[in-house]
């Protein structure tokens, strides 16, 4: 999928024109023209989002005889998110065994195990940053090569693209559940 619910945002040139009118000391006429001809400026939505892809593989085997039934299944999910540098991976296995020992006694066993990994998850504050960051700026400082902060809107958040590409925030979870019913 893609981020189809795109916010309607002004482009870098429109932003620079408004900035020049409201706070002329923050941007020059030549800078405004560079945003008009497209040599400068950032479309934050295009910069921060991408088409996403989910791969979901399942395999299951079941069978049995009159008194005993079994099920064994496995699932693998590999999902890239619409936000750059973000993904989710999951692997799980499941086993069920149902055995009728007597007419009045059955044993049902269910075992599930799984592993999850999320890379750079949590995007709500990041979406807010990309909506608030000025499109009339350069991504990198041309001298140092360091990601620029938004000096026009005086935002205190870090450059959203730098946040996603430089940070390696991984979270892991492992689970195991077993249950037997008589």
C-alpha positions in Angstrom: 0.0 0.0 0.0 0.9 3.6 -0.1 0.2 6.7 2.0 -2.9 7.6 0.0 -4.4 9.9 2.6 -1.9 12.6 1.8 -2.2 16.0 3.5 -2.7 19.0 1.3 0.4 21.0 2.0 1.9 24.1 0.3 5.0 23.6 -1.8 8.4 25.1 -1.0 7.9 28.1 -3.4 4.5 29.0 -1.9 5.9 28.7 1.6 8.9 30.9 0.7 6.6 33.6 -0.7 4.6 33.7 2.5 7.7 33.7 4.6 9.2 36.6 2.6 6.0 38.6 3.0 5.6 37.9 6.8 9.3 37.8 7.9 11.4 39.3 5.1 14.6 39.1 7.2 14.5 35.3 7.2 14.6 34.7 3.4 16.0 36.6 0.4 14.4 37.2 -3.0 17.1 34.9 -4.6 16.2 32.1 -2.2 12.5 32.5 -3.1 13.4 32.1 -6.7 15.5 29.0 -6.0 12.4 27.4 -4.5 10.3 28.5 -7.5 12.6 26.8 -10.0 12.8 23.7 -7.9 16.6 23.8 -7.2 15.8 23.9 -3.5 13.1 22.8 -1.2 11.7 19.7 0.4 8.4 17.9 -0.1 8.4 16.3 3.3 5.6 13.9 2.5 7.4 12.5 -0.5 10.7 12.4 1.4 9.3 10.5 4.4 6.9 8.0 2.8 7.2 5.2 0.4 5.0 2.4 -1.0 4.7 -0.3 1.6 4.8 -4.0 1.0 3.5 -6.9 3.2 4.6 -10.4 2.7 2.5 -12.9 4.7 3.4 -16.6 4.4 1.4 -19.4 6.1 1.9 -23.1 6.1 -0.4 -25.5 8.0 -0.6 -29.3 8.2 -3.5 -31.1 9.9 -4.8 -34.6 10.2 -5.3 -37.4 12.5 -7.4 -40.5 13.2 -10.8 -40.9 14.8 -9.6 -40.3 18.4 -6.7 -37.9 17.8 -6.5 -34.8 15.7 -3.5 -32.5 15.2 -2.6 -29.2 13.6 0.8 -27.7 13.1 1.1 -24.2 11.5 3.7 -21.6 10.9 3.4 -17.9 9.9 6.0 -15.4 8.6 5.2 -11.7 8.1 7.6 -9.2 6.6 6.2 -5.7 6.3 7.7 -2.5 5.2 5.8 0.5 6.5 4.9 3.6 4.5 7.3 5.6 6.7 10.9 5.3 5.5 13.3 3.1 7.5 10.4 1.4 9.3 9.5 -2.2 9.2 7.9 -5.1 11.1 8.8 -8.8 11.1 7.0 -11.7 12.8 7.5 -15.4 12.9 5.2 -17.8 14.8 4.5 -21.5 15.1 1.5 -23.3 16.6 0.7 -26.9 17.5 -2.6 -28.3 18.6 -3.3 -31.9 19.7 -6.8 -33.1 20.6 -7.0 -36.7 21.9 -10.1 -38.5 23.0 -8.9 -41.0 25.6 -12.3 -42.2 26.8 -15.9 -41.2 25.9 -15.8 -39.0 29.0 -12.2 -37.8 28.8 -10.4 -35.7 26.2 -7.1 -33.9 26.3 -6.6 -30.8 24.3 -3.2 -29.2 24.0 -2.4 -25.8 22.3 1.1 -24.4 22.1 2.0 -21.1 20.4 5.4 -19.4 20.1 6.4 -16.2 18.3 9.0 -13.6 17.7 8.4 -10.0 16.6 10.8 -7.2 15.6 9.9 -3.6 14.9 12.4 -1.2 13.4 12.0 2.5 14.0 8.3 2.1 15.0 6.1 4.8 16.5 5.4 7.4 13.8 2.8 9.8 15.4 5.2 12.5 16.5 7.2 12.0 13.3 4.2 12.7 11.2 3.6 15.9 13.2 7.2 16.9 12.6 7.0 16.4 8.9 3.8 18.4 8.7 5.3 21.3 10.7 8.8 21.4 9.1 9.4 24.1 6.6 9.5 22.9 3.0 11.6 26.0 2.2 14.9 24.7 3.5 17.8 22.5 2.6 18.0 18.9 3.9 21.8 19.1 4.6 24.2 21.8 5.6 26.3 22.2 2.4 29.5 22.7 4.4 29.2 20.2 7.2 26.9 17.6 5.6 24.9 17.5 8.8 21.1 17.4 8.6 19.6 20.8 9.1 17.0 21.8 11.7 14.1 24.0 10.7 15.3 27.5 11.5 12.3 29.2 9.9 9.5 27.7 12.1 11.7 27.5 15.2 10.6 24.0 15.8 12.4 22.1 18.6 12.1 18.7 17.0 14.9 17.1 15.0 14.9 16.9 11.3 12.3 14.1 10.7 14.3 12.5 7.9 17.4 12.4 10.0 15.4 10.9 12.9 14.4 8.0 10.7 17.6 7.4 8.8 20.1 7.9 11.6 18.3 6.2 14.5 18.2 2.5 14.8 15.4 1.9 17.3 14.6 -1.8 17.4 12.1 -3.4 19.7 11.7 -7.1 20.1 9.1 -9.3 21.7 9.1 -13.1 22.1 6.1 -15.0 23.3 5.3 -18.6 24.3 1.9 -19.8 25.4 0.9 -23.3 26.3 -2.4 -24.7 27.5 -3.9 -28.1 28.2 -7.6 -28.8 28.8 -9.0 -32.0 30.2 
